[in-house]
Amino acid sequence: MELKNLKKSLTIQGVVVSDAMDKTVVIEIVTRKVHPRFKKIMTKTSRVKIHDEKNECQVGDKVIAVETRPLSKQKHHKLVKVVEKAKLV
Protein backbone atom coordinates (compact mmCIF):
# COMPACT_ATOMS: atom_id res chain seq x y z
CA MET A 1 0.00 0.00 0.00
CA GLU A 2 1.28 3.43 -0.85
CA LEU A 3 0.60 6.39 1.38
CA LYS A 4 -0.16 8.62 -1.61
CA ASN A 5 -3.26 6.62 -2.54
CA LEU A 6 -4.78 6.60 0.96
CA LYS A 7 -7.34 9.13 2.12
CA LYS A 8 -6.34 11.22 5.10
CA SER A 9 -9.55 10.36 6.95
CA LEU A 10 -8.78 6.63 6.77
CA THR A 11 -5.24 6.83 8.15
CA ILE A 12 -4.21 7.27 11.76
CA GLN A 13 -0.82 7.89 13.33
CA GLY A 14 0.14 6.96 16.86
CA VAL A 15 2.66 5.47 19.24
CA VAL A 16 2.71 1.77 20.16
CA VAL A 17 1.94 1.27 23.85
CA SER A 18 1.54 -2.53 23.93
CA ASP A 19 2.76 -5.42 21.78
CA ALA A 20 1.94 -8.32 24.09
CA MET A 21 -0.60 -9.93 21.73
CA ASP A 22 0.26 -12.02 18.67
CA LYS A 23 -0.09 -10.04 15.40
CA THR A 24 -1.81 -7.19 17.27
CA VAL A 25 -0.47 -3.96 18.74
CA VAL A 26 -2.20 -1.21 20.70
CA ILE A 27 -1.46 2.35 19.61
CA GLU A 28 -2.32 5.57 21.39
CA ILE A 29 -3.58 8.52 19.36
CA VAL A 30 -3.27 12.01 20.87
CA THR A 31 -5.67 14.72 19.66
CA ARG A 32 -5.39 18.36 20.76
CA LYS A 33 -8.27 20.83 20.41
CA VAL A 34 -9.02 24.32 21.65
CA HIS A 35 -12.11 24.55 23.84
CA PRO A 36 -14.65 26.80 22.06
CA ARG A 37 -15.63 28.78 25.13
CA PHE A 38 -12.66 28.75 27.50
CA LYS A 39 -9.88 28.72 24.85
CA LYS A 40 -7.94 26.10 26.75
CA ILE A 41 -6.08 23.40 24.83
CA MET A 42 -7.68 20.05 25.60
CA THR A 43 -5.75 16.80 25.06
CA LYS A 44 -7.69 13.64 24.26
CA THR A 45 -6.07 10.23 23.97
CA SER A 46 -7.65 7.15 22.44
CA ARG A 47 -6.34 3.62 22.10
CA VAL A 48 -6.82 1.53 18.98
CA LYS A 49 -5.86 -2.08 18.28
CA ILE A 50 -4.21 -2.57 14.89
CA HIS A 51 -3.22 -5.68 12.94
CA ASP A 52 0.55 -6.26 12.65
CA GLU A 53 0.99 -9.25 10.34
CA LYS A 54 4.78 -9.58 10.72
CA ASN A 55 5.04 -8.66 14.43
CA GLU A 56 7.52 -5.91 13.53
CA CYS A 57 6.31 -3.19 15.94
CA GLN A 58 7.70 -2.67 19.40
CA VAL A 59 6.68 -0.41 22.29
CA GLY A 60 7.56 3.21 21.53
CA ASP A 61 7.46 2.98 17.72
CA LYS A 62 5.59 5.65 15.75
CA VAL A 63 3.34 3.95 13.19
CA ILE A 64 0.77 4.72 10.50
CA ALA A 65 -2.34 2.53 10.21
CA VAL A 66 -5.21 2.45 7.74
CA GLU A 67 -8.85 1.58 8.32
CA THR A 68 -9.95 -1.81 6.91
CA ARG A 69 -12.82 -4.23 7.16
CA PRO A 70 -13.39 -5.64 10.66
CA LEU A 71 -10.66 -8.19 11.37
CA SER A 72 -12.03 -9.11 14.80
CA LYS A 73 -14.32 -7.65 17.45
CA GLN A 74 -11.94 -4.79 18.25
CA LYS A 75 -9.50 -4.63 15.31
CA HIS A 76 -10.50 -2.41 12.39
CA HIS A 77 -7.10 -1.05 11.35
CA LYS A 78 -4.06 -2.51 9.63
CA LEU A 79 -0.42 -1.45 9.92
CA VAL A 80 0.89 0.47 6.88
CA LYS A 81 4.42 1.33 7.99
CA VAL A 82 6.66 2.11 10.92
CA VAL A 83 7.58 5.80 10.72
CA GLU A 84 10.17 5.83 13.51
CA LYS A 85 11.63 3.01 15.57
CA ALA A 86 11.84 3.36 19.35
CA LYS A 87 15.17 4.41 20.81
CA LEU A 88 16.70 1.69 22.96
CA VAL A 89 18.10 2.88 26.27
QUIQUI-V795525 format. One record per backbone hydrogen bond with DSSP energy under -0.5 kcal/mol. NH is the residue of the N-H (numbers start at 1). CO is the residue of the C=O. E is the energy in kcal/mol with one decimal. If there is no record, write none. Layout:
NH;CO;E
NH;CO;E
//
This chain:
5;2;-0.5
6;3;-0.7
10;7;-0.9
11;7;-0.7
11;8;-0.6
12;65;-2.5
14;63;-1.9
15;28;-1.7
16;61;-2.5
17;26;-3.0
18;26;-1.3
24;21;-0.8
25;50;-2.2
26;18;-2.5
27;25;-0.5
27;48;-2.9
28;15;-2.5
29;27;-0.5
29;46;-3.2
31;29;-0.5
31;44;-3.2
33;42;-2.4
35;40;-2.8
39;35;-1.5
42;33;-3.8
42;40;-0.6
44;31;-3.2
44;42;-0.5
46;29;-2.1
48;27;-2.5
49;74;-0.5
50;25;-2.9
51;77;-2.3
52;23;-1.9
52;50;-0.5
53;51;-0.6
55;52;-1.0
60;16;-2.3
61;58;-2.0
62;84;-2.5
63;14;-2.6
63;61;-0.5
64;81;-2.4
65;12;-2.7
66;78;-2.6
67;10;-2.0
68;76;-2.7
71;75;-2.6
72;75;-1.3
76;49;-0.8
76;74;-0.6
77;49;-0.6
78;66;-2.6
79;51;-2.4
80;64;-2.9
81;64;-1.4
83;62;-1.9
83;81;-0.7
84;62;-1.6
//
